[in-house]
Amino acid sequence: MPGPRLQLLSSKEVPAVIREPFLLTGYRPLGLGFKDSILSGTVRLSNETFNVWTHLLPAVYFVWLGVQLAKRVHDGGEDFNFYLPLVLLELSIGMVLLTSSIAHCLNCMSARARHTCFFCDYGAIAIYSVISGLAHFHYCGLVASDKPTAWGTSLMESPLMNPPVFYVVLTILHAAIFWATSMTRHHWPKLRYSIRTLNYMVAFNFNMITFWSRTLFATSDVFVTTSYYIFKWQFMWNALAALANVTKLPERLFPGRFDVVGHSHQWMHIFLTCSLVNQVNGIEIDIRERYDELIASPRYPSLVVSSVLITVFSIWTLWNIRMLHRSLNMDGSLRSKKKST
């Protein structure tokens, strides 16, 4: 098992492409094989090890949640169409966490592989984000029992709340965010973390438009409902994750002290996992407390439409990841376009 005995390097001994701000040691050398990358990313303590495990363990939990929910709905003879967005949400959370773990594990194979790993990571986030938007749209919007204001009623009847329109806006937004995030790997180096964080905060807040609409336009006592309390915590965990990603604390204050355990990316993983737990719990509570109104809602999910939308978006994302991979040289730099003569 050569992987666990690999010599770790300092930031001065590795190329700039794998250097992280304020992390001075704990780097794996570029050019490892597949087996050594797996072993050194999961067994040997490096600055990536806890990045792997802080998402790998929750990934197993969320996949188990999705499988158990699908089994319960099937065995109970319940309407699978209605529960499909929630099942897909739980499975997609498992998928995005697993992809993140793999990306952090294999990113030392080469400079080109490093970029491709994170293109896959951004693609998985985009697919999850579309499914997340669908779940919030179908389960968490304003209903009659919220006693919406005139503004709320107008919002419920607006074109954006028409499922086909919402689906189009949702997919275009997350496709654009995927591309903008991917571009930060080779452009805007001083702003890349801020741009990525801003992109995902925009995605998060758009997906939570139903939460904001209930907060702003419901006249019932929505602020004391259990789901409101849970979603508030989801927002707070996301805000903490964004803060960790932008500020690079605590390693910014103590460079070299949190190289292996406790640096900001690990805290971001933990905060995001807490946010995802709150997201699933909040949606489950909304389903339980508002089932009769949701089942009769015009936003009732369609098995065919949801499946086609997610399949098409996933294929588009995978195709773009392939194109991004092919646009790179072996050293990770962008291939220059040949000038026509």
DOKE-27740 format. One record per residue (C-alpha): residue in one letter; x, y, z. Coordinates in nm, 3 decimals, padded with zeros to 5 digits. Layout:
N
+----+---------+---------+---------+
| aa |       X |       Y |       Z |
+----+---------+---------+---------+
|  A |       X |       Y |       Z |
...
+----+---------+---------+---------+
This chain:
341
+----+---------+---------+---------+
| aa |       X |       Y |       Z |
+----+---------+---------+---------+
|  M |  00.000 |  00.000 |  00.000 |
|  P |  00.227 |  00.283 | -00.120 |
|  G | -00.043 |  00.553 | -00.091 |
|  P | -00.050 |  00.597 |  00.288 |
|  R |  00.335 |  00.627 |  00.300 |
|  L |  00.357 |  00.906 |  00.042 |
|  Q |  00.564 |  01.205 |  00.144 |
|  L |  00.346 |  01.512 |  00.188 |
|  L |  00.470 |  01.842 |  00.052 |
|  S |  00.466 |  02.206 |  00.152 |
|  S |  00.298 |  02.481 | -00.048 |
|  K |  00.640 |  02.584 | -00.184 |
|  E |  00.694 |  02.237 | -00.330 |
|  V |  00.371 |  02.208 | -00.530 |
|  P |  00.252 |  02.392 | -00.842 |
|  A |  00.021 |  02.689 | -00.805 |
|  V | -00.275 |  02.494 | -00.947 |
|  I | -00.312 |  02.291 | -00.626 |
|  R | -00.205 |  02.554 | -00.378 |
|  E | -00.476 |  02.674 | -00.138 |
|  P | -00.466 |  03.010 |  00.043 |
|  F | -00.305 |  02.997 |  00.390 |
|  L | -00.253 |  02.617 |  00.383 |
|  L |  00.123 |  02.570 |  00.410 |
|  T |  00.166 |  02.192 |  00.440 |
|  G | -00.013 |  01.861 |  00.387 |
|  Y | -00.019 |  01.862 |  00.006 |
|  R | -00.010 |  01.543 | -00.198 |
|  P |  00.219 |  01.542 | -00.503 |
|  L |  00.064 |  01.569 | -00.849 |
|  G |  00.083 |  01.266 | -01.075 |
|  L | -00.042 |  00.994 | -00.841 |
|  G | -00.217 |  00.692 | -00.987 |
|  F | -00.580 |  00.608 | -00.918 |
|  K | -00.508 |  00.365 | -00.632 |
|  D | -00.258 |  00.593 | -00.462 |
|  S | -00.496 |  00.888 | -00.493 |
|  I | -00.773 |  00.690 | -00.322 |
|  L | -00.546 |  00.565 | -00.045 |
|  S | -00.373 |  00.898 |  00.018 |
|  G | -00.707 |  01.079 |  00.017 |
|  T | -00.882 |  00.851 |  00.264 |
|  V | -00.612 |  00.688 |  00.480 |
|  R | -00.317 |  00.924 |  00.499 |
|  L | -00.378 |  01.252 |  00.680 |
|  S | -00.342 |  01.535 |  00.428 |
|  N | -00.518 |  01.866 |  00.377 |
|  E | -00.779 |  01.678 |  00.167 |
|  T | -00.854 |  01.383 |  00.397 |
|  F | -01.127 |  01.546 |  00.603 |
|  N | -01.263 |  01.716 |  00.291 |
|  V | -01.330 |  01.363 |  00.168 |
|  W | -01.481 |  01.221 |  00.486 |
|  T | -01.696 |  01.523 |  00.580 |
|  H | -01.898 |  01.457 |  00.264 |
|  L | -01.853 |  01.082 |  00.214 |
|  L | -02.024 |  00.978 |  00.538 |
|  P | -02.327 |  01.210 |  00.491 |
|  A | -02.355 |  01.086 |  00.130 |
|  V | -02.425 |  00.734 |  00.256 |
|  Y | -02.688 |  00.869 |  00.496 |
|  F | -02.878 |  01.066 |  00.231 |
|  V | -02.877 |  00.781 | -00.021 |
|  W | -03.016 |  00.557 |  00.255 |
|  L | -03.286 |  00.819 |  00.325 |
|  G | -03.389 |  00.829 | -00.042 |
|  V | -03.400 |  00.451 | -00.077 |
|  Q | -03.600 |  00.414 |  00.245 |
|  L | -03.851 |  00.679 |  00.136 |
|  A | -03.900 |  00.518 | -00.205 |
|  K | -03.948 |  00.179 | -00.039 |
|  R | -04.197 |  00.319 |  00.213 |
|  V | -04.403 |  00.492 | -00.056 |
|  H | -04.401 |  00.180 | -00.274 |
|  D | -04.487 | -00.061 |  00.007 |
|  G | -04.754 |  00.170 |  00.145 |
|  G | -04.928 |  00.210 | -00.189 |
|  E | -04.890 |  00.589 | -00.172 |
|  D | -04.879 |  00.821 | -00.473 |
|  F | -04.522 |  00.793 | -00.600 |
|  N | -04.569 |  01.091 | -00.833 |
|  F | -04.629 |  01.315 | -00.534 |
|  Y | -04.319 |  01.198 | -00.346 |
|  L | -04.088 |  01.182 | -00.650 |
|  P | -03.925 |  01.529 | -00.602 |
|  L | -03.843 |  01.446 | -00.239 |
|  V | -03.701 |  01.104 | -00.330 |
|  L | -03.490 |  01.260 | -00.604 |
|  L | -03.380 |  01.538 | -00.369 |
|  E | -03.248 |  01.295 | -00.109 |
|  L | -03.072 |  01.084 | -00.373 |
|  S | -02.927 |  01.392 | -00.544 |
|  I | -02.788 |  01.516 | -00.213 |
|  G | -02.615 |  01.180 | -00.175 |
|  M | -02.489 |  01.213 | -00.534 |
|  V | -02.348 |  01.563 | -00.491 |
|  L | -02.176 |  01.475 | -00.162 |
|  L | -02.027 |  01.160 | -00.314 |
|  T | -01.905 |  01.355 | -00.619 |
|  S | -01.744 |  01.611 | -00.390 |
|  S | -01.566 |  01.335 | -00.198 |
|  I | -01.438 |  01.176 | -00.519 |
|  A | -01.322 |  01.514 | -00.650 |
|  H | -01.123 |  01.583 | -00.334 |
|  C | -00.982 |  01.230 | -00.344 |
|  L | -00.869 |  01.217 | -00.708 |
|  N | -00.764 |  01.577 | -00.772 |
|  C | -00.394 |  01.491 | -00.729 |
|  M | -00.375 |  01.266 | -01.038 |
|  S | -00.277 |  01.556 | -01.265 |
|  A | -00.344 |  01.928 | -01.309 |
|  R | -00.594 |  01.849 | -01.584 |
|  A | -00.764 |  01.585 | -01.370 |
|  R | -00.786 |  01.833 | -01.082 |
|  H | -00.983 |  02.081 | -01.289 |
|  T | -01.203 |  01.805 | -01.433 |
|  C | -01.277 |  01.669 | -01.085 |
|  F | -01.412 |  02.006 | -00.980 |
|  F | -01.601 |  02.055 | -01.307 |
|  C | -01.778 |  01.731 | -01.210 |
|  D | -01.833 |  01.871 | -00.861 |
|  Y | -01.992 |  02.189 | -01.000 |
|  G | -02.203 |  01.981 | -01.240 |
|  A | -02.333 |  01.764 | -00.957 |
|  I | -02.421 |  02.078 | -00.761 |
|  A | -02.611 |  02.213 | -01.064 |
|  I | -02.814 |  01.891 | -01.100 |
|  Y | -02.889 |  01.888 | -00.727 |
|  S | -02.988 |  02.256 | -00.743 |
|  V | -03.244 |  02.194 | -01.018 |
|  I | -03.396 |  01.906 | -00.818 |
|  S | -03.390 |  02.118 | -00.502 |
|  G | -03.576 |  02.396 | -00.684 |
|  L | -03.839 |  02.147 | -00.800 |
|  A | -03.887 |  02.011 | -00.448 |
|  H | -03.932 |  02.356 | -00.291 |
|  F | -04.163 |  02.463 | -00.575 |
|  H | -04.392 |  02.163 | -00.533 |
|  Y | -04.398 |  02.137 | -00.153 |
|  C | -04.318 |  02.470 |  00.008 |
|  G | -04.511 |  02.741 | -00.176 |
|  L | -04.802 |  02.951 | -00.060 |
|  V | -05.130 |  02.766 | -00.011 |
|  A | -05.476 |  02.885 |  00.094 |
|  S | -05.420 |  02.805 |  00.462 |
|  D | -05.133 |  03.057 |  00.464 |
|  K | -05.398 |  03.326 |  00.401 |
|  P | -05.184 |  03.512 |  00.148 |
|  T | -05.205 |  03.887 |  00.110 |
|  A | -05.309 |  04.047 | -00.219 |
|  W | -04.941 |  04.050 | -00.316 |
|  G | -04.916 |  03.684 | -00.225 |
|  T | -05.222 |  03.596 | -00.431 |
|  S | -05.073 |  03.785 | -00.725 |
|  L | -04.750 |  03.589 | -00.686 |
|  M | -04.937 |  03.257 | -00.676 |
|  E | -05.112 |  03.353 | -00.999 |
|  S | -04.803 |  03.500 | -01.168 |
|  P | -04.640 |  03.337 | -01.473 |
|  L | -04.337 |  03.237 | -01.263 |
|  M | -04.557 |  03.005 | -01.056 |
|  N | -04.680 |  02.834 | -01.371 |
|  P | -04.484 |  02.503 | -01.367 |
|  P | -04.354 |  02.514 | -01.729 |
|  V | -04.232 |  02.874 | -01.685 |
|  F | -04.071 |  02.798 | -01.351 |
|  Y | -03.895 |  02.492 | -01.495 |
|  V | -03.747 |  02.696 | -01.780 |
|  V | -03.625 |  02.977 | -01.552 |
|  L | -03.488 |  02.722 | -01.303 |
|  T | -03.283 |  02.531 | -01.560 |
|  I | -03.148 |  02.841 | -01.738 |
|  L | -03.041 |  02.996 | -01.407 |
|  H | -02.858 |  02.686 | -01.284 |
|  A | -02.700 |  02.624 | -01.624 |
|  A | -02.562 |  02.980 | -01.617 |
|  I | -02.438 |  02.937 | -01.259 |
|  F | -02.264 |  02.610 | -01.353 |
|  W | -02.079 |  02.785 | -01.637 |
|  A | -01.990 |  03.093 | -01.434 |
|  T | -01.855 |  02.876 | -01.152 |
|  S | -01.655 |  02.657 | -01.392 |
|  M | -01.497 |  02.964 | -01.552 |
|  T | -01.350 |  03.070 | -01.216 |
|  R | -01.098 |  02.788 | -01.241 |
|  H | -00.910 |  02.980 | -01.511 |
|  H | -01.040 |  03.336 | -01.481 |
|  W | -01.069 |  03.602 | -01.208 |
|  P | -00.824 |  03.429 | -00.967 |
|  K | -00.850 |  03.699 | -00.699 |
|  L | -01.229 |  03.683 | -00.698 |
|  R | -01.289 |  03.313 | -00.761 |
|  Y | -01.407 |  03.226 | -00.409 |
|  S | -01.629 |  03.532 | -00.389 |
|  I | -01.780 |  03.459 | -00.732 |
|  R | -01.847 |  03.095 | -00.648 |
|  T | -02.005 |  03.190 | -00.318 |
|  L | -02.220 |  03.458 | -00.482 |
|  N | -02.331 |  03.211 | -00.751 |
|  Y | -02.446 |  02.957 | -00.497 |
|  M | -02.616 |  03.216 | -00.278 |
|  V | -02.816 |  03.330 | -00.583 |
|  A | -02.905 |  02.966 | -00.659 |
|  F | -03.003 |  02.901 | -00.298 |
|  N | -03.222 |  03.208 | -00.266 |
|  F | -03.398 |  03.144 | -00.597 |
|  N | -03.475 |  02.787 | -00.491 |
|  M | -03.604 |  02.925 | -00.162 |
|  I | -03.839 |  03.171 | -00.332 |
|  T | -04.130 |  02.977 | -00.185 |
|  F | -03.988 |  03.026 |  00.165 |
|  W | -03.947 |  03.398 |  00.107 |
|  S | -04.298 |  03.425 | -00.041 |
|  R | -04.449 |  03.262 |  00.269 |
|  T | -04.239 |  03.485 |  00.492 |
|  L | -04.342 |  03.805 |  00.314 |
|  F | -04.696 |  03.738 |  00.195 |
|  A | -04.864 |  03.499 |  00.442 |
|  T | -05.097 |  03.652 |  00.698 |
|  S | -05.134 |  03.330 |  00.898 |
|  D | -04.891 |  03.276 |  01.184 |
|  V | -04.631 |  03.112 |  00.959 |
|  F | -04.346 |  03.226 |  01.184 |
|  V | -04.434 |  02.975 |  01.456 |
|  T | -04.460 |  02.674 |  01.225 |
|  T | -04.197 |  02.404 |  01.263 |
|  S | -04.092 |  02.420 |  00.898 |
|  Y | -04.030 |  02.796 |  00.917 |
|  Y | -03.796 |  02.739 |  01.212 |
|  I | -03.615 |  02.460 |  01.023 |
|  F | -03.577 |  02.659 |  00.702 |
|  K | -03.446 |  02.955 |  00.903 |
|  W | -03.168 |  02.729 |  01.030 |
|  Q | -03.103 |  02.610 |  00.675 |
|  F | -03.045 |  02.971 |  00.574 |
|  M | -02.816 |  03.030 |  00.872 |
|  W | -02.604 |  02.722 |  00.797 |
|  N | -02.569 |  02.836 |  00.435 |
|  A | -02.465 |  03.182 |  00.550 |
|  L | -02.198 |  03.029 |  00.774 |
|  A | -02.074 |  02.814 |  00.484 |
|  A | -02.052 |  03.121 |  00.261 |
|  L | -01.866 |  03.312 |  00.532 |
|  A | -01.614 |  03.028 |  00.574 |
|  N | -01.555 |  03.004 |  00.199 |
|  V | -01.496 |  03.378 |  00.150 |
|  T | -01.302 |  03.466 |  00.466 |
|  K | -01.082 |  03.153 |  00.476 |
|  L | -01.104 |  03.149 |  00.853 |
|  P | -00.947 |  03.023 |  01.074 |
|  E | -00.637 |  02.951 |  00.858 |
|  R | -00.615 |  03.316 |  00.746 |
|  L | -00.541 |  03.417 |  01.107 |
|  F | -00.312 |  03.121 |  01.182 |
|  P | -00.144 |  03.003 |  00.859 |
|  G | -00.007 |  02.652 |  00.888 |
|  R | -00.195 |  02.565 |  01.206 |
|  F | -00.510 |  02.423 |  01.044 |
|  D | -00.355 |  02.264 |  00.737 |
|  V | -00.491 |  01.914 |  00.802 |
|  V | -00.778 |  01.953 |  01.048 |
|  G | -01.006 |  02.253 |  01.097 |
|  H | -00.951 |  02.467 |  00.789 |
|  S | -01.235 |  02.663 |  00.630 |
|  H | -01.321 |  02.419 |  00.352 |
|  Q | -01.388 |  02.146 |  00.606 |
|  W | -01.609 |  02.380 |  00.807 |
|  M | -01.791 |  02.474 |  00.486 |
|  H | -01.860 |  02.104 |  00.422 |
|  I | -01.995 |  02.058 |  00.774 |
|  F | -02.214 |  02.369 |  00.758 |
|  L | -02.354 |  02.267 |  00.418 |
|  T | -02.432 |  01.918 |  00.543 |
|  C | -02.624 |  02.066 |  00.837 |
|  S | -02.810 |  02.288 |  00.589 |
|  L | -02.904 |  01.986 |  00.375 |
|  V | -03.036 |  01.798 |  00.679 |
|  N | -03.253 |  02.101 |  00.764 |
|  Q | -03.372 |  02.126 |  00.404 |
|  V | -03.497 |  01.767 |  00.395 |
|  N | -03.652 |  01.793 |  00.742 |
|  G | -03.831 |  02.119 |  00.656 |
|  I | -03.979 |  01.977 |  00.335 |
|  E | -04.091 |  01.661 |  00.512 |
|  I | -04.268 |  01.873 |  00.775 |
|  D | -04.441 |  02.082 |  00.506 |
|  I | -04.559 |  01.764 |  00.335 |
|  R | -04.693 |  01.619 |  00.659 |
|  E | -04.868 |  01.936 |  00.774 |
|  R | -05.008 |  02.050 |  00.437 |
|  Y | -05.057 |  01.722 |  00.251 |
|  D | -05.424 |  01.770 |  00.161 |
|  E | -05.365 |  02.115 |  00.012 |
|  L | -05.048 |  02.013 | -00.171 |
|  I | -05.206 |  01.705 | -00.328 |
|  A | -05.477 |  01.929 | -00.480 |
|  S | -05.239 |  02.207 | -00.583 |
|  P | -05.185 |  02.306 | -00.948 |
|  R | -04.816 |  02.264 | -00.867 |
|  Y | -04.870 |  01.889 | -00.816 |
|  P | -04.556 |  01.720 | -00.957 |
|  S | -04.562 |  01.527 | -01.283 |
|  L | -04.356 |  01.207 | -01.302 |
|  V | -04.297 |  01.243 | -01.676 |
|  V | -04.216 |  01.615 | -01.677 |
|  S | -03.987 |  01.596 | -01.373 |
|  S | -03.803 |  01.293 | -01.511 |
|  V | -03.757 |  01.444 | -01.857 |
|  L | -03.641 |  01.780 | -01.717 |
|  I | -03.384 |  01.626 | -01.485 |
|  T | -03.262 |  01.378 | -01.748 |
|  V | -03.216 |  01.646 | -02.015 |
|  F | -03.040 |  01.883 | -01.774 |
|  S | -02.812 |  01.601 | -01.652 |
|  I | -02.716 |  01.506 | -02.008 |
|  W | -02.648 |  01.872 | -02.092 |
|  T | -02.431 |  01.905 | -01.779 |
|  L | -02.231 |  01.590 | -01.853 |
|  W | -02.176 |  01.702 | -02.213 |
|  N | -02.046 |  02.039 | -02.092 |
|  I | -01.814 |  01.873 | -01.841 |
|  R | -01.674 |  01.669 | -02.130 |
|  M | -01.624 |  01.985 | -02.338 |
|  L | -01.456 |  02.163 | -02.047 |
|  H | -01.223 |  01.865 | -01.998 |
|  R | -01.131 |  01.864 | -02.366 |
|  S | -01.053 |  02.236 | -02.353 |
|  L | -00.759 |  02.176 | -02.117 |
|  N | -00.396 |  02.094 | -02.183 |
|  M | -00.231 |  01.824 | -01.976 |
|  D | -00.081 |  02.091 | -01.749 |
|  G | -00.433 |  02.218 | -01.672 |
|  S | -00.407 |  02.535 | -01.878 |
|  L | -00.665 |  02.631 | -02.138 |
|  R | -00.592 |  02.533 | -02.496 |
|  S | -00.543 |  02.836 | -02.716 |
|  K | -00.779 |  02.868 | -03.011 |
|  K | -00.610 |  02.832 | -03.347 |
|  K | -00.628 |  03.149 | -03.550 |
|  S | -00.773 |  03.111 | -03.894 |
|  T | -00.549 |  03.212 | -04.183 |
+----+---------+---------+---------+
